[in-house]
């Protein structure tokens, strides 16, 4: 090795400059290699995420068994395989023990007593009805009885409405007196009120498209119904229910807390051949109470801004930007489930990485506090006190741990993105710690979207833009009745004939909330 101090000054300077240049080149090359490796890791994460979206589990509940299954994904990395190989071999399965004797079966639950009983007597065989010795008829001494539940397919009949006509008696100028016509939902329809309600229930509660319902009617009754006519009458019902949903909106805005969410719905557009327009159903609801869907042709902020005009209170939603700046007097709450979901996705992408799984696990006690509050039936004040005592220190510790993990996460990775989202939403997400009436998450609202998504998979799209608000009105009534435990057929059978008479003053008393309250007062 050459001693630089022995070289002339000019040569020594040249050598040192060359060494510094080579060191810079090596450093640049190492930086490029690190950047390329980071980019490859992010691309591998993207590929794994796409595989999970297509083939992976859809739920967010994670257990060690789920993690083991995720490690078997086709996009697993070599590092994950090596980590799995280094695990100790599983212990030998225990020797099976003899089964414990089964306890006495408690017996079958009896069928409901309010159902009609139709007896079917099964006689003995003729040879058993007479004594084989003397030939005399053997007496009936009892029955072996068993009950079974029977269902009959829907049966149709034609109701012939004959309105009585009375002629003049002693005064000819009196004319003819005719009995008034029964109130119908759609006066000119050949379908009775019960039939129209049944179609609405089948489509928007049971998610059966009209064409499939008409097919069932033809198959079982050999009755052919014009599908276009049935669809138009269903939409006419939606038009009547729009007045009720406007009254429901007034009930919502009169409160001080609601949740919001949105989901896409395809809409047929004659201007775009062979392609549906992507519209949206926006949901605004109160946990356990009113649900109102609002149809909009876009996902822009103008939709919620218009719907919530005049509202003063708290809006709870996910982190979508359209829920910002909706008007003065509105306070915004976030959703802890959306925050947690990012870390669950990070676990699915990197099941061998303990950091995202640790953050998911650390949130479990926070949800346990909410479960305890529900079990105890606490009101807002009691729930707030419980949160202040238990949830506040838990979430503070969770945030500190998340700050430390964020420093270790690869920039641009799913874990880093989940941390960034949590930090950006922190003020909104933790608002529930200071308000007992606010839920910990937006799950009530998301749960109300599931019937819409299920129905969308069956009826595929909305037929036109004008039909959108009518579909939204029917979805609002169906979901509100479900939350309030109202029988949908009974409710529609009562309010729709009254709505068809155009009695606008009655509409505020026909919302599901007001209707149920009136029924409770009568009882």
Secondary structure, DSSP 8 states (H G I E B T S, - for coil): ---GGGS-HHHHHHHHHHHHHHHHHHHHHHHHHHHHHHHHHHHHHHHHHHHHHHHS-------HHHHHHHHTSTT--HHHHHHHHTS-------------------------TTS----------GGGSB-TTT--B---------------------------EE--SS-GGG--EE------SSTT-SS-HHHHHHHHHHHHTS---HHHHHHHHHHHH-----HHHHHHHHHHHHHHHHHHHHHHHHHHHHSSEEEEEEEEEEE--TTSTT--EEEEEEEEE-TTS-EEEEEESS-SHHHHHHHTTT--EEEE--S-GGGSS--TTEEEE--HHHHHHHHHHHHHH-TT-HHHHHHHHHTHHHHHHHHHHHHHT--HHHHHHHIIIIIHHHHHHHHHHHHHHHHHS-TTSHHHHHHHHHHHTHHHHGGGGT-TTS-SSSHHHHHHHHHHHHHHHHH-SBS-HHHHHHHHHHHHHHHHHHHHT--HHHHHHHHHHHHHTT-GGGGGGSSHHHHHHHHHHH-
